[in-house]
Amino acid sequence: MNNPLSSAEEGERLAALDSYTILDSLPEQDYEDITLLASQICQTPVALISLVDAERQWFKSNRGLSFRQTPRNQSFCAQNLVNSAGPLIVEDARLDDRFRANPLVTGDPHIVFYAGEPLVDENGMVLGSLCVLDSQVRQLDAGQLTALKILGKQVVNLLTARRKALQETMLRRQLQASEARFRSLIEQSPVAICLFVGRDMHIEIANDQMIQYWGKGNSVLGKTLREAVPELEDQPFLTILDQVYTTGVPYVGRSMRTDLVVNGILKTSYFDFTYQPIRDANDAIYAIMELAIDVTEEITLRQQYQHTQKALQNAVDLSQLGIWKIDVATQTAEFSKVVEDWVGSTEPLTLQAAISAIDPEDLPQFEAAFRQAQFIESGGKLEVEYRLKNNTSGQVYWLHSMGQTEFDDKGNPVSIFGFSRDVTQDRALQLTLENQVRERTQELWHANQDLQRSNANLQQFAYVASHDLQEPLRKIQSFSTLLTQQLDGYQDESVMDHLQRITRAGARMSTLIKDLLTYSRIETRRQAFSQVSLGSIVEGVLSVLDWEIQQQGATILVDELPVVKGDTMQLSQLFQNLLTNALKFVAPDKTPQIRIEYAYLALDDLPAEVRPSSQVPSYHQISVVDQGVGFDIRFLDRIFQVFQRLHKKNEFPGTGIGLAICQRVVENHGGSISAHSTLGEGATFSVYLPA
């Protein structure tokens, strides 16, 4: 029997039949029950559920037959493939041209009567028939035909349920396989990954890397993130996760600080991470996936680099050096802001503009030095001094430039890197000194003679103070100590009181001699000046006074201080005396609060009462501000004099020489010192040193 369907239609029908995975399956009671009912209702000895594939008809249930399949060209059911609107009824196949020669008619089982209800699935595909057979002529009434139709639909329902069950099983297996692959992917991922499920963020999956970050072990699995990592409570991550879960908008964090208790130790780390919402089949968010990378080492290196860069920039700024780099091939250059300020350029400074600002008289020697540095035989050294005129203000700067040339493998100059220093003040002073040398030579000679005599007197005084005066004083102290020990337990209290007074007086005399010796020696050290960091000096003084600071619970705040030209020992003595006074002159019920403040002042901005011992264009102002007992401003002139005290000895200890030493040190450095105060409200001592 020919196939009544086109090849395309037949292909779709066979694909639909295959989707049920029913062919050649084992007998099932539900299908056996349907053929039983069909046989009983229609009063036929044979009832079949016949499914037609490309080559055969196969019986899912074959009540009344001994075989389960026949060739397709012998199939009565194949006729239903064309007309699926109603049942195919053949009352006597022996008289029907379509079937009279069919082996199933002429031979066993000798089919005479056939009634087949087509099995049409939900997509309109005819899969086969529910049919009843008899070896004699029969007719079915309306009720039997209706029952046959109902039973046919029931077969289709069973097939549909079977396919759905198979599809669900397949989907379940696919889901399980996908989940297994997903878990394997997470566990093997080189980055930390975890899956938070639900708004409470239950930790369903987390790979070893993420568990290691948390530092709590595998016990975190199954817990909420809040329970597993409680230290996140006061950090932004739980709030961000809730926002992602609510809005569905992914969140990307960059270099965020995270404080985690790892193996019982609080540890600060930095992470790049992503919170990605995960949606179910209904497009509802049910979980959030986190991917995290530890960038702590990168952040630490970056912070160290920034710190180093800032320190280097501070050093460059403090030194007031102009930094530059010249590309020899392109004749272009890069300049620091200091150089741009010298030239006074309103546009980005070019090499040509910088050279144009050089004084024409000095240009030849500059160009000669520049050319010489480009020969490898010179070692690439550049050193030249020249004048440069500011394009805006017209101010002329004396600059001293030094540089080093880089050469390629062939000895060709590539670039010159170097710095320039403003030596204008040095040259101005040099010229001034040269002009004054002749006029002051004779004066200096006389002054030198006086100085030599003064130094000799001071040295003699120092010798007397350190030897002749100290020796009898030491004996007085020794004998008073011996008498005190020998008279231990002596009943006359007046004798013991006299001995104690002798001891205290000797100690005070010793302190006075030492302070006087310090005061005298300051005059002899004026020549030993070099570049000194006041910040380092104050740091050293604070270290020396550390015990007193701790004992009094003092707070000392220090501004960033400059580098000055001076003597380290004298400046240390200066700030030690000022800080000692600030710690000492405090009411008994108060804690010292001290600030060391810094300002840069031009000569014209100095207070009227400040008269430095040398005049320069600008000065460093360093002020020591306390909140102590203060002093009456009427006695300002007295406090810098030797042995002058504004308080009783039993109130605050001291010899009255400390501030006199401070004044000598400041004057030695060409500066000035002043003070102002309100009694009971603290005092401020300001030191002015040449910049």
C-alpha positions as CSV (number, residue, x, y, z in Angstrom):
1,M,0.0,0.0,0.0
2,N,1.5,3.3,-1.1
3,N,2.2,6.1,1.4
4,P,-0.7,8.6,1.1
5,L,1.3,11.5,2.7
6,S,4.0,13.7,1.1
7,S,7.6,13.1,2.3
8,A,7.6,16.3,4.3
9,E,4.3,15.5,6.1
10,E,5.4,11.9,6.6
11,G,8.7,13.1,8.1
12,E,6.9,15.3,10.6
13,R,4.5,12.5,11.5
14,L,7.4,10.0,12.1
15,A,9.3,12.6,14.2
16,A,6.2,13.1,16.3
17,L,5.8,9.3,16.8
18,D,9.5,9.0,17.8
19,S,9.0,11.7,20.4
20,Y,6.8,9.4,22.5
21,T,9.5,6.7,22.7
22,I,6.7,4.1,22.6
23,L,7.7,1.7,19.8
24,D,9.0,-1.7,21.0
25,S,8.3,-0.8,24.6
26,L,7.1,-3.4,27.0
27,P,3.3,-4.0,27.6
28,E,1.7,-1.7,30.0
29,Q,-1.5,-2.4,31.9
30,D,-3.2,1.0,31.1
31,Y,-3.0,0.2,27.4
32,E,-4.1,-3.5,28.0
33,D,-7.2,-2.2,29.9
34,I,-8.2,0.0,26.9
35,T,-8.1,-2.8,24.4
36,L,-10.0,-5.0,26.8
37,L,-12.8,-2.4,27.1
38,A,-12.8,-1.8,23.4
39,S,-13.1,-5.6,22.7
40,Q,-15.9,-5.9,25.3
41,I,-17.8,-2.8,24.2
42,C,-17.6,-3.6,20.5
43,Q,-18.1,-7.4,21.0
44,T,-15.1,-8.3,18.9
45,P,-12.5,-11.0,19.6
46,V,-9.6,-8.6,18.6
47,A,-8.8,-5.1,19.8
48,L,-5.5,-3.4,18.9
49,I,-3.6,-0.2,19.7
50,S,-1.7,0.1,16.4
51,L,1.1,2.6,15.7
52,V,2.4,3.1,12.2
53,D,6.0,3.9,11.5
54,A,7.9,4.0,8.2
55,E,8.1,0.3,7.6
56,R,5.5,-1.4,9.8
57,Q,2.6,-1.2,12.1
58,W,3.4,-2.2,15.7
59,F,0.8,-3.0,18.4
60,K,1.3,-1.5,21.8
61,S,-1.5,-3.7,22.9
62,N,-2.7,-6.7,20.8
63,R,-5.7,-8.4,22.5
64,G,-6.8,-11.4,20.5
65,L,-3.7,-11.6,18.3
66,S,-0.5,-13.7,18.7
67,F,1.8,-11.3,16.9
68,R,2.8,-7.7,17.7
69,Q,3.6,-6.2,14.3
70,T,3.0,-6.5,10.5
71,P,4.5,-4.8,7.5
72,R,3.1,-1.3,6.9
73,N,1.7,-2.3,3.4
74,Q,-0.6,-4.8,5.1
75,S,-1.9,-2.2,7.6
76,F,-5.6,-1.2,7.7
77,C,-4.6,1.6,10.0
78,A,-2.4,3.3,7.4
79,Q,-5.7,4.4,5.8
80,N,-6.3,6.6,8.8
81,L,-3.2,8.6,8.1
82,V,-5.1,10.4,5.3
83,N,-8.5,10.9,6.9
84,S,-8.3,11.6,10.6
85,A,-11.7,13.2,10.9
86,G,-13.5,10.0,11.9
87,P,-13.1,6.2,12.2
88,L,-12.4,3.9,9.3
89,I,-15.2,1.2,9.1
90,V,-14.8,-1.8,6.9
91,E,-17.8,-4.2,7.3
92,D,-16.5,-6.9,4.9
93,A,-12.9,-6.6,3.8
94,R,-13.4,-9.4,1.3
95,L,-15.6,-7.1,-0.7
96,D,-13.4,-4.0,-0.4
97,D,-10.9,-3.4,-3.3
98,R,-8.4,-1.9,-0.9
99,F,-8.2,-5.0,1.3
100,R,-9.5,-8.1,-0.5
101,A,-6.0,-9.3,-1.4
102,N,-4.4,-8.3,1.9
103,P,-2.6,-11.3,3.5
104,L,-4.4,-10.5,6.8
105,V,-7.7,-11.0,5.0
106,T,-6.8,-14.0,2.9
107,G,-4.8,-15.6,5.7
108,D,-4.6,-15.7,9.4
109,P,-6.4,-13.9,11.2
110,H,-8.8,-13.7,8.3
111,I,-10.0,-10.2,8.9
112,V,-13.5,-9.5,7.7
113,F,-14.7,-6.7,9.9
114,Y,-12.4,-3.7,10.8
115,A,-13.2,-0.4,12.8
116,G,-10.3,1.9,13.6
117,E,-10.4,5.2,15.5
118,P,-7.4,7.4,14.5
119,L,-5.0,8.4,17.3
120,V,-4.4,12.1,16.7
121,D,-2.1,14.0,19.1
122,E,-2.4,17.5,20.3
123,N,-0.4,18.7,17.2
124,G,-2.7,17.0,14.7
125,M,-0.3,14.2,13.9
126,V,-1.9,10.8,13.3
127,L,0.2,8.2,15.2
128,G,-1.9,5.1,14.4
129,S,-5.4,3.7,15.4
130,L,-7.4,2.1,18.2
131,C,-9.1,-0.7,16.2
132,V,-11.3,-3.7,16.7
133,L,-11.4,-6.7,14.3
134,D,-13.6,-9.8,13.6
135,S,-13.5,-12.6,11.2
136,Q,-17.1,-12.1,10.4
137,V,-19.3,-9.3,9.2
138,R,-20.3,-6.9,11.9
139,Q,-21.7,-3.4,12.5
140,L,-21.2,-0.9,15.4
141,D,-23.9,1.2,16.8
142,A,-23.6,4.8,17.7
143,G,-22.8,4.1,21.4
144,Q,-20.0,1.7,20.4
145,L,-18.5,4.2,18.0
146,T,-18.6,6.9,20.7
147,A,-17.0,4.6,23.2
148,L,-14.3,3.7,20.6
149,K,-13.7,7.4,20.1
150,I,-13.4,8.1,23.8
151,L,-11.0,5.2,24.3
152,G,-8.9,6.5,21.4
153,K,-8.6,9.8,23.1
154,Q,-7.6,8.0,26.3
155,V,-4.8,6.3,24.4
156,V,-3.6,9.7,23.1
157,N,-3.8,11.1,26.7
158,L,-1.6,8.2,27.9
159,L,0.9,8.8,25.1
160,T,0.9,12.6,25.9
161,A,1.4,11.9,29.6
162,R,4.2,9.5,28.7
163,R,6.0,12.1,26.5
164,K,5.7,14.7,29.2
165,A,7.1,12.3,31.8
166,L,10.0,11.5,29.5
167,Q,10.6,15.1,28.8
168,E,10.6,16.0,32.5
169,T,12.9,13.1,33.2
170,M,15.2,14.3,30.4
171,L,15.1,17.9,31.7
172,R,15.7,16.7,35.2
173,R,18.8,14.8,34.0
174,Q,19.9,17.7,31.9
175,L,19.5,20.0,34.9
176,Q,21.4,17.6,37.2
177,A,24.2,17.4,34.6
178,S,24.2,21.2,34.2
179,E,24.3,21.7,37.9
180,A,27.1,19.1,38.2
181,R,29.0,21.0,35.5
182,F,28.2,24.3,37.2
183,R,29.5,23.0,40.5
184,S,32.6,21.6,38.9
185,L,33.2,24.9,37.1
186,I,32.9,26.8,40.4
187,E,35.2,24.4,42.3
188,Q,37.9,24.4,39.6
189,S,37.7,28.2,38.9
190,P,41.0,30.1,39.5
191,V,39.0,32.9,41.1
192,A,36.8,32.8,44.2
193,I,33.1,32.0,43.3
194,C,30.1,31.4,45.5
195,L,26.3,31.3,45.1
196,F,24.0,33.0,47.6
197,V,20.4,31.7,47.4
198,G,17.3,33.7,48.6
199,R,17.1,37.2,50.1
200,D,18.7,35.8,53.3
201,M,21.8,34.9,51.2
202,H,22.2,31.3,52.1
203,I,25.6,30.0,51.0
204,E,24.7,27.1,48.7
205,I,28.0,26.8,46.7
206,A,31.4,28.2,47.5
207,N,34.8,27.0,46.1
208,D,37.9,26.6,48.1
209,Q,39.3,30.0,47.1
210,M,36.2,31.8,48.5
211,I,36.2,29.7,51.7
212,Q,39.8,30.5,52.2
213,Y,39.1,34.2,51.9
214,W,36.4,34.0,54.6
215,G,38.7,31.9,56.8
216,K,35.9,29.9,58.5
217,G,36.3,26.5,56.8
218,N,33.5,24.5,55.2
219,S,31.1,25.1,58.1
220,V,29.9,28.2,56.2
221,L,28.1,26.1,53.6
222,G,24.3,26.1,54.2
223,K,24.4,29.1,56.5
224,T,23.3,32.7,55.7
225,L,26.2,35.0,54.8
226,R,25.3,37.1,57.9
227,E,25.6,34.0,60.2
228,A,28.8,32.6,58.5
229,V,30.7,35.9,58.3
230,P,29.3,38.1,61.1
231,E,32.1,40.8,60.8
232,L,30.4,41.9,57.5
233,E,27.5,43.4,59.6
234,D,29.1,46.8,59.8
235,Q,30.4,46.8,56.3
236,P,28.6,47.7,53.1
237,F,28.4,44.3,51.4
238,L,25.2,42.9,52.9
239,T,23.4,46.1,51.9
240,I,24.8,46.0,48.4
241,L,23.7,42.3,48.0
242,D,20.2,43.2,49.1
243,Q,20.0,46.0,46.6
244,V,21.2,43.7,43.8
245,Y,18.5,41.1,44.8
246,T,15.8,43.8,44.9
247,T,16.7,45.7,41.7
248,G,18.3,42.9,39.6
249,V,21.1,45.3,38.7
250,P,24.6,43.7,38.9
251,Y,27.2,45.4,41.1
252,V,30.9,45.6,40.4
253,G,33.3,46.6,43.2
254,R,36.8,47.8,42.6
255,S,39.6,47.6,45.3
256,M,37.1,47.6,48.1
257,R,38.4,47.3,51.6
258,T,37.2,44.2,53.5
259,D,37.8,43.4,57.2
260,L,37.6,39.6,57.7
261,V,38.4,37.4,60.7
262,V,40.6,34.8,59.1
263,N,41.5,31.9,61.3
264,G,40.6,34.0,64.3
265,I,42.7,37.0,63.3
266,L,41.2,40.3,62.0
267,K,42.7,40.9,58.6
268,T,42.3,43.8,56.2
269,S,42.2,42.9,52.5
270,Y,41.1,44.5,49.2
271,F,39.0,42.8,46.6
272,D,37.7,43.3,43.0
273,F,34.3,41.6,42.9
274,T,31.0,41.2,41.0
275,Y,27.5,40.5,42.3
276,Q,25.5,39.0,39.5
277,P,21.8,38.3,40.0
278,I,20.6,34.8,38.9
279,R,17.0,34.3,37.5
280,D,14.8,31.3,37.4
281,A,12.6,30.1,34.5
282,N,10.0,32.7,35.4
283,D,12.6,35.5,35.2
284,A,12.5,36.0,39.0
285,I,15.7,36.5,40.9
286,Y,16.4,33.6,43.3
287,A,20.1,33.9,43.8
288,I,23.3,36.0,43.5
289,M,26.6,34.8,42.2
290,E,29.8,36.5,43.5
291,L,33.2,36.4,41.8
292,A,36.0,37.9,43.8
293,I,39.8,38.5,43.2
294,D,42.1,39.5,46.1
295,V,44.0,42.6,45.0
296,T,45.5,43.3,48.4
297,E,49.1,43.0,47.2
298,E,48.4,45.3,44.2
299,I,46.8,47.9,46.5
300,T,49.7,47.7,49.0
301,L,52.3,48.2,46.2
302,R,50.2,51.1,44.8
303,Q,50.0,52.7,48.3
304,Q,53.8,52.2,48.8
305,Y,54.4,53.7,45.3
306,Q,52.2,56.7,46.1
307,H,53.9,57.2,49.5
308,T,57.3,57.0,47.9
309,Q,56.2,59.3,45.1
310,K,54.8,61.8,47.5
311,A,57.9,61.7,49.7
312,L,60.1,62.2,46.6
313,Q,57.9,65.1,45.5
314,N,58.0,66.6,49.0
315,A,61.8,66.4,48.9
316,V,61.9,68.1,45.5
317,D,59.5,70.8,46.6
318,L,61.4,71.3,49.8
319,S,64.7,71.6,47.9
320,Q,63.1,74.1,45.5
321,L,64.8,72.3,42.6
322,G,63.6,72.6,39.0
323,I,63.5,69.2,37.3
324,W,63.7,68.8,33.5
325,K,64.2,66.1,30.8
326,I,65.3,66.9,27.2
327,D,64.7,64.6,24.3
328,V,67.7,65.2,22.1
329,A,66.3,63.7,18.9
330,T,63.0,65.7,18.9
331,Q,64.4,68.7,20.7
332,T,61.4,68.6,23.1
333,A,61.5,68.8,26.9
334,E,59.5,68.2,30.1
335,F,59.7,70.7,32.9
336,S,58.5,70.8,36.5
337,K,56.4,73.6,37.8
338,V,59.3,75.3,39.4
339,V,61.0,75.8,36.0
340,E,57.7,77.1,34.5
341,D,57.5,79.6,37.4
342,W,61.0,80.8,36.7
343,V,60.4,81.4,33.0
344,G,56.9,82.8,33.7
345,S,55.3,81.0,30.8
346,T,51.6,81.2,30.4
347,E,51.6,78.3,27.9
348,P,53.0,74.8,28.3
349,L,56.8,75.5,28.4
350,T,58.8,74.3,25.4
351,L,62.6,73.8,25.1
352,Q,62.8,76.7,22.7
353,A,60.9,79.0,25.1
354,A,63.1,78.1,28.0
355,I,66.3,78.7,26.0
356,S,64.9,82.1,24.8
357,A,64.5,83.2,28.4
358,I,68.3,82.9,29.0
359,D,70.3,86.1,29.2
360,P,71.9,86.7,25.8
361,E,75.3,87.2,27.5
362,D,75.1,83.8,29.1
363,L,73.6,82.0,26.1
364,P,76.9,81.0,24.4
365,Q,78.3,79.3,27.5
366,F,75.0,77.5,28.0
367,E,74.9,76.2,24.4
368,A,78.6,75.2,24.6
369,A,77.9,73.2,27.8
370,F,74.7,71.7,26.2
371,R,76.7,70.5,23.1
372,Q,79.6,69.2,25.2
373,A,77.3,67.0,27.3
374,Q,76.1,65.2,24.1
375,F,79.6,63.8,23.4
376,I,80.1,60.4,25.1
377,E,83.7,61.2,25.7
378,S,82.6,63.9,28.2
379,G,80.8,61.3,30.2
380,G,77.5,63.0,29.4
381,K,78.0,65.5,32.3
382,L,76.3,68.9,32.1
383,E,77.0,71.7,34.5
384,V,76.5,75.4,33.7
385,E,75.5,78.6,35.5
386,Y,73.5,81.3,33.8
387,R,70.9,84.1,34.2
388,L,67.3,83.6,33.2
389,K,64.7,86.4,32.9
390,N,61.0,85.8,33.9
391,N,58.8,86.7,30.9
392,T,56.0,88.0,33.1
393,S,57.6,89.8,36.0
394,G,61.0,90.6,34.4
395,Q,62.8,89.2,37.5
396,V,66.2,87.8,36.8
397,Y,67.2,84.4,38.3
398,W,70.7,83.0,38.6
399,L,70.4,79.3,37.9
400,H,72.9,76.5,38.4
401,S,72.0,73.5,36.2
402,M,73.4,70.0,36.4
403,G,72.5,67.0,34.2
404,Q,73.4,63.6,32.8
405,T,73.0,62.4,29.2
406,E,71.8,58.9,28.3
407,F,73.3,57.3,25.2
408,D,72.1,54.4,23.1
409,D,74.2,51.3,22.2
410,K,75.9,53.2,19.4
411,G,76.9,56.1,21.6
412,N,74.3,58.5,20.3
413,P,72.7,60.9,22.8
414,V,69.1,60.0,23.6
415,S,68.0,62.3,26.4
416,I,69.4,64.6,29.1
417,F,67.9,64.5,32.6
418,G,68.8,67.0,35.3
419,F,67.9,69.7,37.7
420,S,68.4,73.5,38.2
421,R,68.8,75.3,41.5
422,D,68.1,79.0,42.1
423,V,71.3,80.5,43.3
424,T,70.1,84.1,43.0
425,Q,70.3,84.8,46.7
426,D,73.8,83.2,46.9
427,R,75.0,85.3,44.0
428,A,73.4,88.5,45.3
429,L,75.1,87.9,48.7
430,Q,78.3,87.1,47.0
431,L,78.2,90.4,45.0
432,T,77.3,92.3,48.1
433,L,80.1,90.7,50.1
434,E,82.6,91.4,47.3
435,N,81.6,95.1,47.3
436,Q,81.9,95.3,51.1
437,V,85.2,93.4,51.4
438,R,87.5,96.3,51.0
439,E,85.4,98.6,53.2
440,R,85.2,96.2,56.0
441,T,88.6,94.5,55.9
442,Q,90.0,96.7,58.6
443,E,86.8,96.5,60.7
444,L,86.9,92.7,60.5
445,W,90.5,92.7,61.6
446,H,89.7,94.6,64.8
447,A,86.5,92.6,65.3
448,N,88.6,89.4,64.9
449,Q,91.0,90.6,67.6
450,D,88.1,91.4,69.9
451,L,86.6,88.0,69.1
452,Q,89.8,86.2,69.9
453,R,90.0,87.9,73.2
454,S,86.3,87.2,73.9
455,N,86.8,83.5,73.0
456,A,89.9,83.3,75.2
457,N,87.8,84.8,78.1
458,L,85.0,82.4,77.4
459,Q,87.4,79.4,77.2
460,Q,88.9,80.5,80.5
461,F,85.4,80.8,82.0
462,A,84.5,77.4,80.7
463,Y,87.7,76.0,82.2
464,V,87.0,77.6,85.6
465,A,83.3,76.6,85.5
466,S,84.1,73.0,84.5
467,H,87.0,72.6,86.9
468,D,87.7,75.2,89.5
469,L,84.1,75.9,90.4
470,Q,82.8,72.4,90.1
471,E,85.5,70.8,92.2
472,P,84.8,72.6,95.5
473,L,81.1,72.3,94.8
474,R,81.4,68.5,94.4
475,K,83.2,68.3,97.7
476,I,80.5,70.3,99.4
477,Q,77.9,68.0,98.0
478,S,79.9,64.9,99.0
479,F,80.6,66.0,102.6
480,S,76.9,67.1,103.1
481,T,75.9,63.6,101.8
482,L,78.4,61.9,104.2
483,L,77.1,64.0,107.2
484,T,73.6,63.2,106.3
485,Q,74.4,59.4,106.3
486,Q,76.4,59.7,109.6
487,L,73.7,61.7,111.4
488,D,71.0,59.3,110.2
489,G,68.6,59.0,113.2
490,Y,69.9,62.2,114.8
491,Q,67.3,63.7,117.1
492,D,67.9,67.4,116.3
493,E,65.7,68.0,113.3
494,S,67.2,71.5,112.7
495,V,70.6,70.0,112.0
496,M,69.1,67.6,109.4
497,D,67.1,70.5,107.9
498,H,70.4,72.5,107.5
499,L,72.1,69.6,105.8
500,Q,69.2,69.1,103.4
501,R,69.3,72.8,102.5
502,I,73.0,72.5,101.9
503,T,72.4,69.6,99.6
504,R,69.7,71.3,97.6
505,A,71.7,74.5,97.4
506,G,74.7,72.5,96.1
507,A,72.5,70.8,93.5
508,R,71.1,74.1,92.4
509,M,74.5,75.6,92.2
510,S,75.7,72.7,90.0
511,T,72.7,73.2,87.7
512,L,73.5,76.9,87.4
513,I,77.1,76.3,86.5
514,K,76.1,73.8,83.9
515,D,73.6,76.2,82.4
516,L,76.1,79.0,82.4
517,L,78.6,76.7,80.7
518,T,76.0,75.9,78.0
519,Y,75.2,79.6,77.6
520,S,78.9,80.5,77.2
521,R,79.7,77.7,74.8
522,I,76.9,78.8,72.4
523,E,79.1,81.8,71.4
524,T,81.9,79.5,70.3
525,R,80.0,77.4,67.8
526,R,78.7,80.0,65.3
527,Q,80.9,78.7,62.5
528,A,79.7,75.0,62.4
529,F,76.6,75.6,60.3
530,S,75.1,73.2,57.7
531,Q,71.7,72.3,56.2
532,V,69.6,71.0,59.1
533,S,66.1,69.5,59.1
534,L,64.0,71.1,61.9
535,G,61.6,68.2,61.6
536,S,64.3,65.7,62.5
537,I,65.5,68.0,65.3
538,V,62.1,68.3,66.9
539,E,61.6,64.5,66.5
540,G,64.9,63.9,68.4
541,V,63.9,66.4,71.2
542,L,60.5,64.7,71.6
543,S,62.3,61.4,71.9
544,V,64.6,62.9,74.7
545,L,61.5,64.3,76.5
546,D,59.5,61.1,76.0
547,W,59.4,60.2,79.7
548,E,58.2,63.7,80.8
549,I,55.6,63.7,78.0
550,Q,54.2,60.3,79.1
551,Q,54.2,61.2,82.8
552,Q,52.2,64.4,82.2
553,G,50.0,62.8,79.5
554,A,50.9,65.7,77.2
555,T,49.6,66.1,73.6
556,I,52.1,67.7,71.1
557,L,51.1,68.4,67.5
558,V,53.8,69.4,65.0
559,D,53.4,71.0,61.6
560,E,55.7,70.0,58.7
561,L,58.9,71.9,59.4
562,P,61.5,73.2,56.9
563,V,65.2,72.7,56.4
564,V,67.4,75.6,57.6
565,K,71.1,76.5,57.7
566,G,72.3,76.1,61.3
567,D,73.9,74.0,64.0
568,T,72.2,70.8,65.0
569,M,73.3,70.9,68.7
570,Q,72.3,74.5,69.2
571,L,68.9,74.1,67.5
572,S,68.3,71.0,69.5
573,Q,69.0,73.0,72.7
574,L,66.6,75.7,71.5
575,F,63.6,73.5,71.0
576,Q,64.4,71.3,74.0
577,N,64.3,74.5,76.2
578,L,61.1,75.7,74.6
579,L,59.3,72.4,74.9
580,T,60.6,71.8,78.5
581,N,59.1,75.2,79.5
582,A,55.8,74.3,77.8
583,L,55.7,71.1,79.7
584,K,56.8,72.6,83.0
585,F,54.7,75.8,83.3
586,V,51.3,74.1,83.6
587,A,48.7,74.3,86.3
588,P,48.7,71.2,88.5
589,D,45.1,70.3,87.5
590,K,45.7,70.6,83.7
591,T,47.3,68.4,81.0
592,P,49.8,70.1,78.7
593,Q,48.4,70.8,75.2
594,I,51.3,72.0,72.9
595,R,51.4,72.9,69.2
596,I,54.5,73.6,67.0
597,E,53.3,75.7,64.1
598,Y,55.1,76.8,61.0
599,A,54.7,79.7,58.6
600,Y,56.8,81.2,55.8
601,L,57.1,85.0,56.0
602,A,58.6,87.7,53.8
603,L,60.8,90.3,55.4
604,D,58.1,92.9,55.2
605,D,55.6,90.6,56.9
606,L,57.6,90.3,60.1
607,P,56.0,91.7,63.3
608,A,57.2,95.2,64.2
609,E,58.9,94.0,67.4
610,V,60.9,91.3,65.6
611,R,64.4,92.4,64.7
612,P,66.5,89.6,63.3
613,S,70.3,89.8,63.7
614,S,70.6,89.4,59.9
615,Q,68.3,90.5,57.1
616,V,67.3,88.2,54.3
617,P,64.2,88.4,51.9
618,S,62.2,85.8,53.9
619,Y,62.1,83.9,57.2
620,H,60.8,80.7,58.7
621,Q,58.5,81.3,61.6
622,I,58.3,78.4,64.1
623,S,55.9,78.9,67.1
624,V,55.6,76.8,70.2
625,V,52.1,77.4,71.6
626,D,51.0,76.1,75.0
627,Q,48.0,76.4,77.2
628,G,49.9,76.7,80.5
629,V,50.0,79.3,83.2
630,G,51.4,82.0,80.9
631,F,53.0,85.2,82.1
632,D,52.3,88.9,82.5
633,I,53.2,90.6,79.2
634,R,54.7,93.5,81.2
635,F,57.7,91.2,82.0
636,L,58.4,90.3,78.4
637,D,61.8,92.0,78.4
638,R,62.9,90.1,81.5
639,I,62.2,86.5,80.5
640,F,65.1,86.4,78.0
641,Q,67.7,87.7,80.6
642,V,70.0,85.4,82.5
643,F,68.8,84.4,86.0
644,Q,65.4,86.2,85.5
645,R,62.4,84.2,86.9
646,L,58.7,85.2,87.1
647,H,57.7,82.4,89.4
648,K,58.9,81.2,92.8
649,K,61.4,78.4,93.1
650,N,59.0,76.1,94.9
651,E,56.4,76.6,92.2
652,F,58.4,75.7,89.1
653,P,62.0,74.5,89.2
654,G,64.7,76.0,87.0
655,T,67.7,78.4,86.9
656,G,66.3,81.2,84.8
657,I,68.9,80.7,82.0
658,G,66.9,78.5,79.6
659,L,65.2,81.3,77.6
660,A,68.5,83.3,77.6
661,I,70.1,80.3,75.9
662,C,67.2,80.2,73.4
663,Q,67.8,83.9,72.5
664,R,71.5,83.3,72.0
665,V,70.9,80.3,69.7
666,V,68.4,82.3,67.6
667,E,70.7,85.3,67.3
668,N,73.6,83.0,66.5
669,H,71.5,81.8,63.5
670,G,70.7,85.4,62.3
671,G,67.2,85.3,63.5
672,S,65.0,86.6,66.4
673,I,62.7,85.2,69.1
674,S,59.6,86.8,70.6
675,A,56.8,85.8,72.9
676,H,53.3,86.8,73.8
677,S,51.0,85.6,76.6
678,T,48.0,86.2,78.7
679,L,48.4,85.2,82.4
680,G,46.6,81.9,83.0
681,E,45.9,81.3,79.3
682,G,49.2,80.0,78.0
683,A,52.1,81.4,76.0
684,T,53.4,81.4,72.5
685,F,57.2,81.6,71.7
686,S,57.9,82.4,68.1
687,V,61.3,81.8,66.5
688,Y,62.3,83.5,63.2
689,L,65.1,82.0,61.2
690,P,66.5,83.1,57.8
691,A,65.0,81.2,54.9
